[in-house]
């Protein structure tokens, strides 16, 4: 299962999940299998695959939570690392750093742990440290999966090293493109004032996004809300830089420009992975029908 997981794409991740579930059936008390299942399910939650994956986003999120809860009975490094990423996406960064620290203490030479630490560092405005963590990850595993290049490109972008970000993305895209890689590419080209390559990247992004049931590219949606899973709790300066790069590349604003982002933040809360309006009445699917 882990061999399939390391390859990265949706179909390989589905194969990994099936094998992790077999491992759990053979040994229900094996925490490593539960942690691996949580990691694979979390990847689906953070991807744009949930609309094409059987059961969708909610099934992947519920499976991740259940597997992680079982893994944390006797946690290994991976269980702590996945827990750290979940905390990070919820904006609970102090808990995220505590959990990734526990993972590092258990497996200091695990390349995957360094990668996950870099994601949290990038989200909290510490891109130079994220780059350092990724350099270590690549030294520890010279056959590193493409995710390492993706996070390295993000760290370059946040450090305003746009040429290096583009060079890294050009190495990544032939290997394993995600639609949000084109957001990073377009924003980098925008900051550099380059027009060449932007129309092609927009066309590719829109084709991937619309096929998955999402919107065509716009600044508000893909710069302020959704970038590699969720950018709602991201470092504000880094988020603003991403949006500004898209604007400079000529990307349309989209809806929401009449309300400042911080006002949205005060109105919204995350509940079970979804955004809810604070104080709004909620009803279940049966009531809605």
C-alpha positions as CSV (number, residue, x, y, z in Angstrom):
1,X,0.0,0.0,0.0
2,X,2.7,2.4,0.9
3,X,4.4,1.9,-2.5
4,X,1.2,2.9,-4.2
5,X,0.8,5.8,-1.9
6,X,4.2,7.2,-2.6
7,X,3.4,7.4,-6.4
8,X,0.8,10.1,-5.6
9,X,-2.0,10.2,-8.2
10,X,-5.6,9.5,-7.5
11,X,-5.8,6.0,-8.9
12,X,-2.6,5.0,-7.0
13,X,-4.0,6.5,-3.8
14,X,-7.2,4.5,-4.2
15,X,-5.1,1.3,-4.6
16,X,-3.2,2.2,-1.5
17,X,-6.4,2.7,0.5
18,X,-7.7,-0.7,-0.5
19,X,-4.4,-2.4,0.6
20,X,-4.3,-0.5,3.9
21,X,-7.9,-1.7,4.6
22,X,-6.7,-5.3,3.8
23,X,-3.9,-4.8,6.3
24,X,-6.3,-3.6,8.9
25,X,-8.6,-6.6,8.3
26,X,-5.6,-8.9,8.8
27,X,-4.4,-7.1,12.0
28,X,-7.0,-4.7,13.4
29,X,-4.6,-3.6,16.2
30,X,-1.8,-2.6,13.8
31,X,-1.5,1.2,14.3
32,X,0.8,1.6,11.3
33,X,-2.0,0.5,8.9
34,X,-4.5,2.8,10.5
35,X,-2.0,5.7,10.3
36,X,-1.4,4.9,6.6
37,X,-5.1,4.8,5.9
38,X,-5.5,8.2,7.6
39,X,-2.7,9.6,5.5
40,X,-4.2,8.4,2.2
41,X,-7.7,9.6,3.1
42,X,-6.3,13.0,4.1
43,X,-4.7,13.3,0.7
44,X,-8.1,12.9,-0.9
45,X,-9.6,15.4,1.5
46,X,-6.9,17.9,0.5
47,X,-7.1,17.2,-3.2
48,X,-9.7,18.2,-5.9
49,X,-10.5,14.5,-6.3
50,X,-13.4,14.3,-3.9
51,X,-16.0,15.0,-6.6
52,X,-14.8,12.1,-8.6
53,X,-14.1,9.7,-5.8
54,X,-16.8,7.3,-4.7
55,X,-18.5,8.7,-1.6
56,X,-16.9,12.1,-2.1
57,X,-15.3,14.4,0.3
58,X,-17.3,13.5,3.4
59,X,-16.6,9.8,3.2
60,X,-12.8,10.5,2.8
61,X,-12.9,13.0,5.8
62,X,-14.9,10.5,8.0
63,X,-12.5,7.7,7.1
64,X,-9.5,9.8,7.9
65,X,-10.9,10.8,11.3
66,X,-11.8,7.2,12.2
67,X,-8.4,5.8,11.1
68,X,-6.5,8.6,12.8
69,X,-8.4,8.0,16.1
70,X,-7.5,4.3,16.0
71,X,-3.9,5.1,15.1
72,X,-3.5,7.5,18.0
73,X,-4.2,4.7,20.5
74,X,-0.6,3.6,20.0
75,X,0.7,6.4,17.8
76,X,3.7,6.1,15.5
77,X,5.4,9.0,13.7
78,X,3.0,9.0,10.8
79,X,0.0,9.2,13.0
80,X,1.4,12.3,14.8
81,X,2.4,13.8,11.4
82,X,-1.1,13.4,9.9
83,X,-2.6,14.8,13.1
84,X,-0.3,17.8,12.8
85,X,-1.5,18.5,9.2
86,X,-5.2,18.3,10.3
87,X,-4.5,20.8,13.1
88,X,-2.7,23.1,10.7
89,X,-5.7,23.2,8.3
90,X,-7.9,24.0,11.2
91,X,-5.7,26.9,12.1
92,X,-4.6,25.3,15.3
93,X,-0.9,25.8,14.7
94,X,0.4,25.5,18.2
95,X,-1.0,22.0,18.4
96,X,0.2,21.3,14.8
97,X,3.8,22.1,15.8
98,X,3.5,20.0,19.0
99,X,2.3,17.0,16.9
100,X,5.0,17.4,14.2
101,X,7.6,17.7,16.9
102,X,6.5,14.3,18.3
103,X,6.6,12.8,14.9
104,X,10.2,14.1,14.3
105,X,11.3,12.8,17.7
106,X,10.1,9.3,16.7
107,X,11.4,9.3,13.2
108,X,14.0,12.1,12.6
109,X,15.3,10.5,9.4
110,X,11.8,10.0,7.8
111,X,11.7,12.2,4.6
112,X,7.9,12.2,4.7
113,X,7.8,13.8,8.2
114,X,10.1,16.6,7.0
115,X,7.8,17.2,4.1
116,X,4.8,17.5,6.3
117,X,6.6,19.8,8.6
118,X,7.5,22.0,5.6
119,X,3.8,22.3,4.8
120,X,3.0,23.7,8.3
121,X,6.0,26.0,8.1
122,X,4.8,27.4,4.8
123,X,1.3,27.9,6.1
124,X,2.6,29.9,9.1
125,X,4.8,32.4,7.3
126,X,8.1,30.5,7.7
127,X,9.0,29.7,4.1
128,X,12.8,29.8,4.6
129,X,12.5,27.1,7.3
130,X,10.2,25.1,5.1
131,X,12.8,25.1,2.4
132,X,15.4,23.9,4.9
133,X,13.1,21.1,6.0
134,X,12.6,20.1,2.3
135,X,16.3,20.1,1.6
136,X,16.8,17.6,4.5
137,X,13.9,15.5,3.2
138,X,15.5,15.3,-0.3
139,X,18.9,14.4,1.2
140,X,17.3,11.6,3.3
141,X,15.4,10.2,0.3
142,X,17.1,11.0,-3.0
143,X,14.2,9.2,-4.8
144,X,11.7,11.5,-3.2
145,X,8.1,11.6,-4.5
146,X,6.9,14.6,-6.5
147,X,5.2,16.2,-3.5
148,X,8.6,17.4,-2.3
149,X,9.1,19.4,-5.5
150,X,5.6,20.9,-5.1
151,X,6.2,22.1,-1.6
152,X,9.7,23.4,-2.5
153,X,8.1,25.5,-5.3
154,X,5.6,26.9,-2.8
155,X,8.4,27.8,-0.4
156,X,10.3,29.6,-3.2
157,X,7.1,31.5,-4.1
158,X,6.6,32.7,-0.6
159,X,10.2,33.9,-0.4
160,X,9.5,35.8,-3.7
161,X,12.0,33.7,-5.5
162,X,9.7,33.4,-8.5
163,X,12.2,32.2,-11.1
164,X,13.2,29.3,-8.8
165,X,9.5,28.5,-8.2
166,X,8.9,28.3,-11.9
167,X,11.9,26.2,-12.5
168,X,10.8,23.8,-9.8
169,X,7.3,23.6,-11.2
170,X,8.6,22.9,-14.7
171,X,10.4,19.8,-13.2
172,X,7.2,18.8,-11.3
173,X,4.5,19.2,-13.9
174,X,5.6,16.4,-16.3
175,X,5.7,14.1,-13.3
176,X,2.5,14.7,-11.4
177,X,0.5,17.8,-12.0
178,X,-2.2,19.0,-9.7
179,X,-4.6,21.8,-10.8
180,X,-3.3,24.1,-8.1
181,X,0.2,23.8,-9.4
182,X,-1.0,26.0,-12.3
183,X,-2.2,28.6,-9.8
184,X,1.3,28.8,-8.3
185,X,2.8,29.0,-11.8
186,X,0.5,31.7,-13.0
187,X,1.0,33.8,-9.8
188,X,4.8,33.4,-10.2
189,X,4.6,34.5,-13.8
190,X,2.4,37.4,-12.8
191,X,4.9,38.7,-10.2
192,X,7.6,38.6,-12.8
193,X,5.5,40.4,-15.4
194,X,5.7,37.5,-17.9
195,X,2.8,36.9,-20.3
196,X,4.3,33.9,-22.0
197,X,2.9,30.7,-20.6
198,X,0.0,32.3,-18.8
199,X,-2.8,31.6,-21.3
200,X,-1.7,27.9,-21.6
201,X,-1.6,27.5,-17.8
202,X,-5.1,29.1,-17.5
203,X,-6.5,26.8,-20.2
204,X,-5.0,23.7,-18.4
205,X,-6.3,24.8,-15.0
206,X,-9.8,25.5,-16.2
207,X,-10.0,22.2,-18.0
208,X,-9.0,20.3,-14.8
209,X,-11.1,22.4,-12.5
210,X,-14.3,22.3,-14.6
211,X,-13.9,18.5,-15.1
212,X,-13.8,18.2,-11.3
213,X,-17.0,20.3,-10.8
214,X,-15.2,23.5,-9.7
215,X,-15.1,27.0,-11.1
216,X,-12.9,28.5,-13.8
217,X,-9.9,30.4,-12.4
218,X,-10.5,33.6,-10.5
219,X,-8.6,35.5,-7.8
220,X,-11.1,35.3,-4.9
221,X,-11.8,31.5,-5.1
222,X,-8.4,30.2,-5.9
223,X,-6.2,32.8,-4.2
224,X,-8.3,33.5,-1.1
225,X,-10.1,30.3,-0.3
226,X,-8.8,27.2,-2.0
227,X,-5.2,26.4,-2.8
228,X,-3.8,23.0,-2.3
229,X,-6.7,22.0,-0.1
230,X,-7.6,25.2,1.8
231,X,-5.9,28.6,2.4
232,X,-8.4,30.0,4.8
233,X,-6.1,29.9,7.9
234,X,-2.9,30.6,5.9
235,X,-0.4,33.3,6.7
236,X,-2.2,36.5,5.6
237,X,0.9,38.0,3.9
238,X,1.5,34.9,1.9
239,X,-2.2,34.6,0.9
240,X,-2.2,38.3,-0.2
241,X,1.0,37.7,-2.3
242,X,-0.7,34.8,-4.1
243,X,-3.8,36.9,-4.9
244,X,-1.6,39.8,-6.1
245,X,0.3,37.5,-8.4
246,X,-2.9,36.2,-10.0
247,X,-4.1,39.8,-10.4
248,X,-0.8,40.8,-12.1
249,X,-1.2,37.9,-14.5
250,X,-4.6,39.2,-15.5
251,X,-6.8,36.7,-13.7
252,X,-10.4,38.0,-13.1
253,X,-11.4,38.8,-9.5
254,X,-14.5,36.6,-9.2
255,X,-17.2,37.1,-6.5
256,X,-16.6,38.5,-3.1
257,X,-14.6,41.6,-3.7
258,X,-17.1,43.8,-1.9
259,X,-16.4,42.2,1.5
260,X,-12.8,42.2,2.9
261,X,-11.4,38.8,3.6
262,X,-11.1,39.4,7.4
263,X,-14.8,40.1,7.6
264,X,-15.5,36.7,6.0
265,X,-13.1,35.2,8.6
266,X,-15.2,36.7,11.4
267,X,-18.4,35.4,10.0
268,X,-17.2,31.8,9.2
269,X,-16.0,28.9,11.2
270,X,-14.8,25.4,10.2
271,X,-17.0,22.5,11.3
272,X,-15.9,19.0,10.4
273,X,-13.9,20.3,7.5
274,X,-16.7,22.5,6.1
275,X,-17.2,26.3,6.3
276,X,-20.3,27.3,8.3
277,X,-21.7,30.8,8.9
278,X,-21.6,31.5,12.6
279,X,-25.0,31.5,14.2
280,X,-26.8,30.0,11.1
281,X,-29.4,27.3,11.6
282,X,-28.3,23.9,10.2
283,X,-30.6,21.2,8.8
284,X,-29.8,17.6,7.7
285,X,-30.3,16.2,4.2
286,X,-33.7,14.7,5.1
287,X,-35.1,18.1,6.2
288,X,-33.6,19.8,3.1
289,X,-35.4,17.3,0.8
